Each structure stands twice: as structure tokens, then as C-alpha cells.
């Protein structure tokens, strides 16, 4: 186990699985619970209203949206200020739209295939045994 600084509060903690300390993890869970409970009663709510009513900062709500944990739409049906990191179209949640996500997936699969072929050819080149 190694020691790391928490990405949120900067406190030194023993790294196990998450990049944040236990107290920040608990705070995230509490914030998410507040948001989730409010959204159950008010399904078509904007990020600003959600922030105002729950006391959770809009940046935290948008981080949950980027992580894919929340899908928040404003009352007029437009996605609220979250855009695809590749093409810039509006999103409800996540980092990439479906088209860009598919392109990235294809590119990664192609790169992985090239790497496997390359490593396979290198393996064979070192197996020569002189007589």
C-alpha cells in the first residue's frame, strides 16, 4: 500500500482503490444521496435548481454527470451545460457522445490489435536456435 495525496482535499492517505481519502469519499456519498433523493421527487430539474435545493455545489453535480452517475435535464428539455469533450455537442451525462465514444472505441481496438500483432512478430523473431 502506498501513501497519496487526496485529489479533493490534499490530505495524505493510504491509497487502496480510490484517488480520494475516506472522508471525501463519505462526503461524495452524502452529496450523491441528497441529489438522488431530491431528483426522485423532482425528475425534471436543472443543475442550478438542484444545487440550490440540496446545497451541493454545481461543480460536484457536474462531476457526477461526467462520471455517468447522474443524468440531469433542465425543465425545457435541453441538456444542462455539459458537452462532449471531443465534438462539443450537448450531453445529459458522461464525457463523450455516442458517436465520439464509438470512434474512440474503434480506435482503441485498432491500436490494441496492432500492438498484439507487433508483439507476436517480435516473439517469433527471437526464437531462432542455431544448429
MDTraj code that builds the backbone (N, CA, C; nanometers):
import mdtraj as md
import numpy as np

residues = "UNK UNK UNK UNK UNK UNK UNK UNK UNK UNK UNK UNK UNK UNK UNK UNK UNK UNK UNK UNK UNK UNK UNK UNK UNK UNK UNK UNK UNK UNK UNK UNK UNK UNK UNK UNK UNK UNK UNK UNK UNK UNK UNK UNK UNK UNK UNK UNK UNK UNK UNK UNK UNK UNK UNK UNK UNK UNK UNK UNK UNK UNK UNK UNK UNK UNK UNK UNK UNK UNK UNK UNK UNK UNK UNK UNK UNK UNK UNK UNK UNK UNK UNK UNK UNK UNK UNK UNK UNK UNK UNK UNK UNK UNK UNK UNK UNK UNK UNK UNK UNK UNK UNK UNK UNK UNK UNK UNK UNK UNK UNK UNK UNK UNK UNK UNK UNK UNK UNK UNK UNK UNK UNK UNK UNK UNK UNK UNK UNK UNK UNK".split()
xyz = np.array([
    [0.0845, -0.1176, 0.0000],
    [0.0000, 0.0000, 0.0000],
    [0.0889, 0.1237, 0.0000],
    [0.0456, 0.2246, -0.0724],
    [0.1256, 0.3464, -0.0809],
    [0.0476, 0.4654, -0.0269],
    [0.1203, 0.5698, 0.0055],
    [0.0590, 0.6935, 0.0525],
    [0.0421, 0.7881, -0.0651],
    [-0.0719, 0.8538, -0.0709],
    [-0.1004, 0.9513, -0.1763],
    [-0.1721, 1.0696, -0.1155],
    [-0.1721, 1.1794, -0.1908],
    [-0.2499, 1.2958, -0.1506],
    [-0.3877, 1.2866, -0.2139],
    [-0.4894, 1.3182, -0.1361],
    [-0.6274, 1.3181, -0.1835],
    [-0.6420, 1.4218, -0.2945],
    [-0.7070, 1.3837, -0.4031],
    [-0.7268, 1.4763, -0.5152],
    [-0.8241, 1.5884, -0.4826],
    [-0.9040, 1.5734, -0.3796],
    [-1.0009, 1.6771, -0.3433],
    [-0.9487, 1.7697, -0.2347],
    [-0.9055, 1.7121, -0.1221],
    [-0.8689, 1.7961, -0.0068],
    [-0.7183, 1.8084, 0.0131],
    [-0.6400, 1.7246, -0.0548],
    [-0.4952, 1.7315, -0.0432],
    [-0.4377, 1.6556, 0.0751],
    [-0.5224, 1.5980, 0.1589],
    [-0.4774, 1.5251, 0.2775],
    [-0.4053, 1.3967, 0.2359],
    [-0.3000, 1.3622, 0.3090],
    [-0.2263, 1.2395, 0.2849],
    [-0.3081, 1.1211, 0.3372],
    [-0.3201, 1.0163, 0.2554],
    [-0.3967, 0.8986, 0.2980],
    [-0.3349, 0.7734, 0.2392],
    [-0.3713, 0.6600, 0.2943],
    [-0.3207, 0.5323, 0.2461],
    [-0.4047, 0.4882, 0.1266],
    [-0.3436, 0.4884, 0.0088],
    [-0.4128, 0.4562, -0.1157],
    [-0.4469, 0.3079, -0.1191],
    [-0.5753, 0.2806, -0.1502],
    [-0.6186, 0.1427, -0.1659],
    [-0.6832, 0.1230, -0.3022],
    [-0.7869, 0.2001, -0.3279],
    [-0.8616, 0.1814, -0.4521],
    [-0.9012, 0.3144, -0.5137],
    [-0.9385, 0.4109, -0.4322],
    [-0.9892, 0.5387, -0.4805],
    [-0.8801, 0.6448, -0.4755],
    [-0.8941, 0.7477, -0.5577],
    [-0.7956, 0.8558, -0.5599],
    [-0.8289, 0.9655, -0.4598],
    [-0.9303, 0.9425, -0.3767],
    [-0.9677, 1.0381, -0.2726],
    [-0.9663, 0.9676, -0.1371],
    [-0.9488, 1.0478, -0.0316],
    [-0.9442, 0.9916, 0.1038],
    [-1.0839, 0.9452, 0.1474],
    [-1.0876, 0.8733, 0.2568],
    [-1.2134, 0.8175, 0.3067],
    [-1.3144, 0.9264, 0.3416],
    [-1.2691, 1.0374, 0.4018],
    [-1.3639, 1.1428, 0.4403],
    [-1.4249, 1.2096, 0.3167],
    [-1.3461, 1.2289, 0.2103],
    [-1.4013, 1.2865, 0.0870],
    [-1.4952, 1.1876, 0.0182],
    [-1.4633, 1.0597, 0.0275],
    [-1.5493, 0.9564, -0.0294],
    [-1.6847, 0.9548, 0.0409],
    [-1.6844, 0.9658, 0.1730],
    [-1.8088, 0.9705, 0.2507],
    [-1.8879, 1.0956, 0.2146],
    [-1.8189, 1.2098, 0.2011],
    [-1.8843, 1.3359, 0.1637],
    [-1.9497, 1.3221, 0.0258],
    [-1.8796, 1.2595, -0.0695],
    [-1.9367, 1.2356, -0.2025],
    [-2.0632, 1.1512, -0.1931],
    [-2.0594, 1.0474, -0.1128],
    [-2.1758, 0.9600, -0.0983],
    [-2.2937, 1.0352, -0.0373],
    [-2.2649, 1.1211, 0.0598],
    [-2.3714, 1.2015, 0.1206],
    [-2.4304, 1.2987, 0.0188],
    [-2.3433, 1.3668, -0.0575],
    [-2.3900, 1.4607, -0.1594],
    [-2.4739, 1.3894, -0.2647],
    [-2.4253, 1.2732, -0.3097],
    [-2.4981, 1.1979, -0.4113],
    [-2.6349, 1.1554, -0.3585],
    [-2.6403, 1.1148, -0.2339],
    [-2.7665, 1.0736, -0.1723],
    [-2.8658, 1.1899, -0.1675],
    [-2.8183, 1.3093, -0.1296],
    [-2.9050, 1.4284, -0.1281],
    [-2.9611, 1.4558, -0.2676],
    [-2.8726, 1.4519, -0.3667],
    [-2.9130, 1.4789, -0.5054],
    [-3.0145, 1.3751, -0.5515],
    [-2.9830, 1.2484, -0.5285],
    [-3.0689, 1.1385, -0.5728],
    [-3.2085, 1.1487, -0.5116],
    [-3.2139, 1.1746, -0.3823],
    [-3.3434, 1.1862, -0.3142],
    [-3.4251, 1.3025, -0.3695],
    [-3.3609, 1.4157, -0.3945],
    [-3.4329, 1.5307, -0.4489],
    [-3.4826, 1.5004, -0.5908],
    [-3.3995, 1.4318, -0.6699],
    [-3.4387, 1.4005, -0.8077],
    [-3.5528, 1.2995, -0.8143],
    [-3.5685, 1.2164, -0.7132],
    [-3.6801, 1.1222, -0.7110],
    [-3.8131, 1.1961, -0.7021],
    [-3.8137, 1.3074, -0.6301],
    [-3.9355, 1.3874, -0.6156],
    [-3.9513, 1.4904, -0.7274],
    [-3.8411, 1.5329, -0.7878],
    [-3.8416, 1.6357, -0.8924],
    [-3.7557, 1.5877, -1.0097],
    [-3.8092, 1.5010, -1.0958],
    [-3.7276, 1.4395, -1.2010],
    [-3.6757, 1.5365, -1.3080],
    [-3.7485, 1.6396, -1.3434],
    [-3.7055, 1.7341, -1.4472],
    [-3.6534, 1.8599, -1.3795],
    [-3.5303, 1.8551, -1.3325],
    [-3.4741, 1.9657, -1.2561],
    [-3.3423, 2.0096, -1.3205],
    [-3.3141, 2.1379, -1.3140],
    [-3.1881, 2.1888, -1.3689],
    [-3.0767, 2.1732, -1.2658],
    [-2.9540, 2.1836, -1.3126],
    [-2.8388, 2.1735, -1.2238],
    [-2.8412, 2.2858, -1.1213],
    [-2.8764, 2.4059, -1.1649],
    [-2.8790, 2.5199, -1.0730],
    [-2.9839, 2.5019, -0.9637],
    [-3.1024, 2.4562, -1.0025],
    [-3.2070, 2.4325, -0.9026],
    [-3.1659, 2.3201, -0.8081],
    [-3.1082, 2.2157, -0.8639],
    [-3.0620, 2.1026, -0.7839],
    [-2.9570, 2.1478, -0.6824],
    [-2.8667, 2.2321, -0.7261],
    [-2.7634, 2.2853, -0.6375],
    [-2.8244, 2.3720, -0.5274],
    [-2.9146, 2.4586, -0.5668],
    [-2.9787, 2.5500, -0.4715],
    [-3.0596, 2.4731, -0.3668],
    [-3.1328, 2.3723, -0.4085],
    [-3.2222, 2.3000, -0.3178],
    [-3.1505, 2.1979, -0.2291],
    [-3.0393, 2.1413, -0.2781],
    [-2.9696, 2.0388, -0.1995],
    [-2.8486, 2.0929, -0.1245],
    [-2.7990, 2.2087, -0.1661],
    [-2.6788, 2.2634, -0.1037],
    [-2.5503, 2.2039, -0.1581],
    [-2.5593, 2.1214, -0.2615],
    [-2.4417, 2.0611, -0.3243],
    [-2.3970, 2.1526, -0.4382],
    [-2.2672, 2.1822, -0.4434],
    [-2.2155, 2.2731, -0.5460],
    [-2.2408, 2.2180, -0.6869],
    [-2.2648, 2.3075, -0.7821],
    [-2.2907, 2.2689, -0.9212],
    [-2.1728, 2.1917, -0.9797],
    [-2.0498, 2.2256, -0.9397],
    [-1.9312, 2.1548, -0.9896],
    [-1.9348, 2.0073, -0.9495],
    [-1.9823, 1.9803, -0.8294],
    [-1.9925, 1.8419, -0.7813],
    [-2.1000, 1.7678, -0.8604],
    [-2.2124, 1.8331, -0.8837],
    [-2.3207, 1.7721, -0.9621],
    [-2.2713, 1.7407, -1.1028],
    [-2.2005, 1.8348, -1.1645],
    [-2.1479, 1.8117, -1.2993],
    [-2.0416, 1.7025, -1.3007],
    [-1.9640, 1.6894, -1.1946],
    [-1.8665, 1.5799, -1.1864],
    [-1.9393, 1.4462, -1.1836],
    [-2.0485, 1.4374, -1.1064],
    [-2.1291, 1.3149, -1.1043],
    [-2.1857, 1.2856, -1.2434],
    [-2.2241, 1.3892, -1.3150],
    [-2.2768, 1.3711, -1.4505],
    [-2.1677, 1.3208, -1.5438],
    [-2.0482, 1.3785, -1.5340],
    [-1.9359, 1.3342, -1.6178],
    [-1.8998, 1.1881, -1.5892],
    [-1.9101, 1.1492, -1.4638],
    [-1.8816, 1.0104, -1.4256],
    [-1.9914, 0.9150, -1.4712],
    [-2.1041, 0.9697, -1.5199],
    [-2.2142, 0.8866, -1.5662],
    [-2.3075, 0.8425, -1.4547],
    [-2.2950, 0.9019, -1.3377],
    [-2.3792, 0.8632, -1.2240],
    [-2.5136, 0.9338, -1.2252],
    [-2.5240, 1.0483, -1.2921],
    [-2.6477, 1.1266, -1.2966],
    [-2.6771, 1.1705, -1.4387],
    [-2.8050, 1.1794, -1.4715],
    [-2.8495, 1.2400, -1.5966],
    [-2.9471, 1.3504, -1.5579],
    [-2.9040, 1.4751, -1.5731],
    [-2.9854, 1.5895, -1.5324],
    [-3.0272, 1.6663, -1.6561],
    [-3.1568, 1.6889, -1.6716],
    [-3.2087, 1.7709, -1.7801],
    [-3.2752, 1.8924, -1.7202],
    [-3.2644, 2.0033, -1.7921],
    [-3.3355, 2.1220, -1.7451],
    [-3.4839, 2.1064, -1.7762],
    [-3.5655, 2.1938, -1.7215],
    [-3.7105, 2.1811, -1.7362],
    [-3.7578, 2.2016, -1.8792],
    [-3.6799, 2.2712, -1.9631],
    [-3.7225, 2.2919, -2.1015],
    [-3.6750, 2.1800, -2.1940],
    [-3.6148, 2.0747, -2.1391],
    [-3.5747, 1.9596, -2.2189],
    [-3.4338, 1.9662, -2.2725],
    [-3.3664, 2.0777, -2.2582],
    [-3.2290, 2.0906, -2.3055],
    [-3.1330, 2.0338, -2.2016],
    [-3.0311, 1.9590, -2.2459],
    [-2.9300, 1.9147, -2.1501],
    [-2.8619, 2.0357, -2.0861],
    [-2.8306, 2.0267, -1.9602],
    [-2.7780, 2.1414, -1.8859],
    [-2.6255, 2.1468, -1.8886],
    [-2.5708, 2.2408, -1.9603],
    [-2.4296, 2.2811, -1.9689],
    [-2.3245, 2.1711, -1.9579],
    [-2.3454, 2.0575, -2.0195],
    [-2.2458, 1.9515, -2.0253],
    [-2.2281, 1.9179, -2.1720],
    [-2.1053, 1.9180, -2.2206],
    [-2.0811, 1.8945, -2.3626],
    [-1.9807, 1.7816, -2.3828],
    [-1.9869, 1.7209, -2.5006],
    [-1.8935, 1.6161, -2.5398],
    [-1.7530, 1.6763, -2.5449],
    [-1.6559, 1.6083, -2.4862],
    [-1.5193, 1.6594, -2.4838],
    [-1.4535, 1.6549, -2.6207],
    [-1.5072, 1.5759, -2.7133],
    [-1.4477, 1.5653, -2.8459],
    [-1.5116, 1.6601, -2.9472],
    [-1.6451, 1.6612, -2.9555],
    [-1.7111, 1.7405, -3.0597],
    [-1.7899, 1.8594, -3.0068],
    [-1.8198, 1.8621, -2.8770],
    [-1.8857, 1.9776, -2.8177],
    [-2.0372, 1.9782, -2.8187],
    [-2.1019, 1.8693, -2.8638],
    [-2.2484, 1.8706, -2.8624],
    [-2.2989, 1.8542, -2.7190],
    [-2.4179, 1.9047, -2.6874],
    [-2.4717, 1.8951, -2.5506],
    [-2.4992, 1.7502, -2.5097],
    [-2.4735, 1.7208, -2.3826],
    [-2.4950, 1.5872, -2.3265],
    [-2.5777, 1.5960, -2.1993],
    [-2.6386, 1.4856, -2.1629],
    [-2.7063, 1.4754, -2.0335],
    [-2.6122, 1.4189, -1.9289],
    [-2.5225, 1.3297, -1.9717],
    [-2.4272, 1.2687, -1.8793],
    [-2.3084, 1.2163, -1.9571],
    [-2.2005, 1.1833, -1.8872],
    [-2.0822, 1.1253, -1.9483],
    [-1.9854, 1.2288, -2.0027],
    [-1.8798, 1.1791, -2.0667],
    [-1.7771, 1.2673, -2.1214],
    [-1.7867, 1.2795, -2.2728],
    [-1.8377, 1.1754, -2.3400],
    [-1.8424, 1.1733, -2.4857],
    [-1.9815, 1.1338, -2.5347],
    [-2.0203, 1.1863, -2.6514],
    [-2.1470, 1.1469, -2.7131],
    [-2.1318, 1.0050, -2.7689],
    [-2.2410, 0.9467, -2.8143],
    [-2.2370, 0.8089, -2.8645],
    [-2.1461, 0.7949, -2.9861],
    [-2.1520, 0.8922, -3.0786],
    [-2.0698, 0.8841, -3.1988],
    [-1.9208, 0.8908, -3.1651],
    [-1.8823, 0.9869, -3.0820],
    [-1.7410, 1.0014, -3.0453],
    [-1.6941, 0.8830, -2.9617],
    [-1.7815, 0.8320, -2.8772],
    [-1.7480, 0.7154, -2.7966],
    [-1.7220, 0.5943, -2.8866],
    [-1.8043, 0.5779, -2.9898],
    [-1.7852, 0.4671, -3.0836],
    [-1.6542, 0.4834, -3.1606],
    [-1.6227, 0.6067, -3.2022],
    [-1.4963, 0.6322, -3.2730],
    [-1.3766, 0.6006, -3.1837],
    [-1.3831, 0.6436, -3.0587],
    [-1.2736, 0.6163, -2.9653],
    [-1.2574, 0.4668, -2.9419],
    [-1.3684, 0.3978, -2.9265],
    [-1.3648, 0.2540, -2.9038],
    [-1.3004, 0.1822, -3.0226],
    [-1.3394, 0.2209, -3.1439],
    [-1.2825, 0.1614, -3.2647],
    [-1.1329, 0.1895, -3.2731],
    [-1.0938, 0.3129, -3.2423],
    [-0.9523, 0.3498, -3.2469],
    [-0.8711, 0.2696, -3.1450],
    [-0.9243, 0.2530, -3.0245],
    [-0.8529, 0.1760, -2.9222],
    [-0.8432, 0.0290, -2.9609],
    [-0.9499, -0.0254, -3.0189],
    [-0.9466, -0.1655, -3.0600],
    [-0.8445, -0.1859, -3.1708],
    [-0.8379, -0.0911, -3.2650],
    [-0.7400, -0.0991, -3.3730],
    [-0.5981, -0.0901, -3.3204],
    [-0.5753, -0.0002, -3.2257],
    [-0.4423, 0.0148, -3.1672],
    [-0.4035, -0.1110, -3.0908],
    [-0.4989, -0.1682, -3.0184],
    [-0.4726, -0.2900, -2.9423],
    [-0.4364, -0.4042, -3.0363],
    [-0.5077, -0.4148, -3.1481],
    [-0.4799, -0.5193, -3.2459],
    [-0.3401, -0.5026, -3.3040],
    [-0.3015, -0.3791, -3.3375],
    [-0.1668, -0.3529, -3.3899],
    [-0.0604, -0.3906, -3.2881],
    [-0.0838, -0.3574, -3.1614],
    [0.0120, -0.3903, -3.0557],
    [0.0265, -0.5415, -3.0407],
    [-0.0848, -0.6139, -3.0476],
    [-0.0780, -0.7595, -3.0345],
    [-0.0031, -0.8209, -3.1524],
    [-0.0295, -0.7714, -3.2736],
    [0.0422, -0.8222, -3.3912],
    [0.1911, -0.7933, -3.3803],
    [0.2238, -0.6738, -3.3359],
    [0.3635, -0.6337, -3.3223],
    [0.4337, -0.7219, -3.2192],
    [0.3714, -0.7444, -3.1051],
    [0.4345, -0.8271, -3.0013],
    [0.4468, -0.9721, -3.0473],
    [0.3500, -1.0191, -3.1259],
    [0.3563, -1.1551, -3.1782],
    [0.4737, -1.1699, -3.2744],
    [0.4943, -1.0703, -3.3616],
    [0.6047, -1.0777, -3.4575],
    [0.7383, -1.0672, -3.3855],
    [0.7469, -0.9909, -3.2789],
    [0.8707, -0.9818, -3.2017],
    [0.9003, -1.1133, -3.1314],
    [0.7971, -1.1808, -3.0842],
    [0.8171, -1.3092, -3.0173],
    [0.8808, -1.4107, -3.1112],
    [0.8360, -1.4154, -3.2352],
    [0.8889, -1.5124, -3.3298],
    [1.0313, -1.4788, -3.3713],
    [1.0670, -1.3536, -3.3768],
    [1.1996, -1.3159, -3.4247],
    [1.3097, -1.3553, -3.3269],
    [1.2795, -1.3813, -3.2034],
    [1.3810, -1.4164, -3.1049],
    [1.3852, -1.5659, -3.0744],
    [1.3197, -1.6453, -3.1520],
    [1.3153, -1.7895, -3.1243],
    [1.4101, -1.8706, -3.2136],
    [1.4968, -1.8077, -3.2815],
    [1.5891, -1.8773, -3.3701],
    [1.6966, -1.9472, -3.2875],
    [1.7170, -2.0778, -3.3142],
    [1.8216, -2.1535, -3.2456],
    [1.9222, -2.2023, -3.3497],
    [2.0475, -2.1634, -3.3342],
    [2.1480, -2.2103, -3.4319],
    [2.1737, -2.3603, -3.4148],
    [2.2203, -2.4262, -3.5250],
    [2.2453, -2.5711, -3.5211],
    [2.3821, -2.6031, -3.4743],
])
top = md.Topology()
chain = top.add_chain()
for i, resn in enumerate(residues, 1):
    res = top.add_residue(resn, chain, resSeq=i)
    for name in ("N", "CA", "C"):
        top.add_atom(name, md.element.get_by_symbol(name[0]), res)
traj = md.Trajectory(xyz[None], top)
